[in-house]
Amino acid sequence: MFLRQDSLKLDNYIIHPEWKLLLNHAPLTINIMIIEEHIQTRKYTLVKNSKEEENFIIELIKVITKLNTENISNKETLKQIVQIITNDTNRI
């Protein structure tokens, strides 16, 4: 479970001891605030079976095969890979 570190709700949880089961475990409730975020999108159109479409696909395959996805061990690495794909796709 991931919680935003700067969230005021980070330590906002409730343990329900009155809900204990036979194994003496108490359920835990955590309130997580979900923040709405605006993501800018762009839309491009390629004519089907055109030379531009063919070139785009060839270049995109090169970008994807060049990515090192063997060791995505944390969120920062994943963000970097996504950013690389985004930048290269925009460039193409």
N, C-alpha and C positions, 0 to 999 in steps of 0.2 A: 504494500500500500504506500502511495506517495502523497505527502501533504505539502502544500506550499509553505516554505520556511518563513516567509514574511506575513503569513496569515494570522489574523487575530484569533482564529478558530483552531490554531495548531494544537493547543492543549485543551480543547473543548471535547471532552468525552465523558461518558457516564458508564459506570459499572453497575450492573443490576444484580446485587447479591440475592435479592428476593426471588430471582428467577433460577436459582441454582438447581441443577439437575442431580441425578443420583451419583454422578462422579465428582460432585463438589466443584463443578466448573460454573463460573458466572459469565453470562454473555456481556459483551462490550459494545456500546453504541458510540459511533464517532460521527459528528456532524462535519460535513465537508462542503464548503462553499464553492460553487462552480461559477467562474467568472466568464462573462461573454466577451469574446474577442473578435475584432474585425480582421478578416484576412482578405487582402487585396487579391483579386483574381484577374486574369487576362484570358482572352479568348482569341485564338487564331484559327483561320480556316485554310485548309489545303485542298486543292482540287484533287479528287480521287483519281488515281492512276497517272498523276502528272509527274513531271521530272522533279518538281519541288518536293512532292510527297516522297518520292523515292530517295532523294538526297537527304531529306529529314530523317527518314527511317535508318538509312545507312549511318548517318552521323550519330543518331541516338543510340544505336547498337554499339558503336565504338565507345561512347561515353559510359554506358552501363557495364560493358565488359571490362573497362579500365578500372572500375571502382573496386576498392579493397573492402570486401564485406566479410572477411574471415573472422575478424575479431571485433565485433560491436559489443563492447563490454559495459558501456555506460551511455547515459543520455546525451552527453556532449559529443561523443563520437557519432552517434546516430544523427544528431543535428547537423554536424559537419557534412556527413554524406548526403543528407537531404539538401543542404545548401549547395553542394557541388552539382547535384543533379539539376536543381533549379537554375543555377547560373548557366550551366552548359546548355540546358534546354532553351533558355532565353537567348543565348548566343546563337544557337543553331537556327 
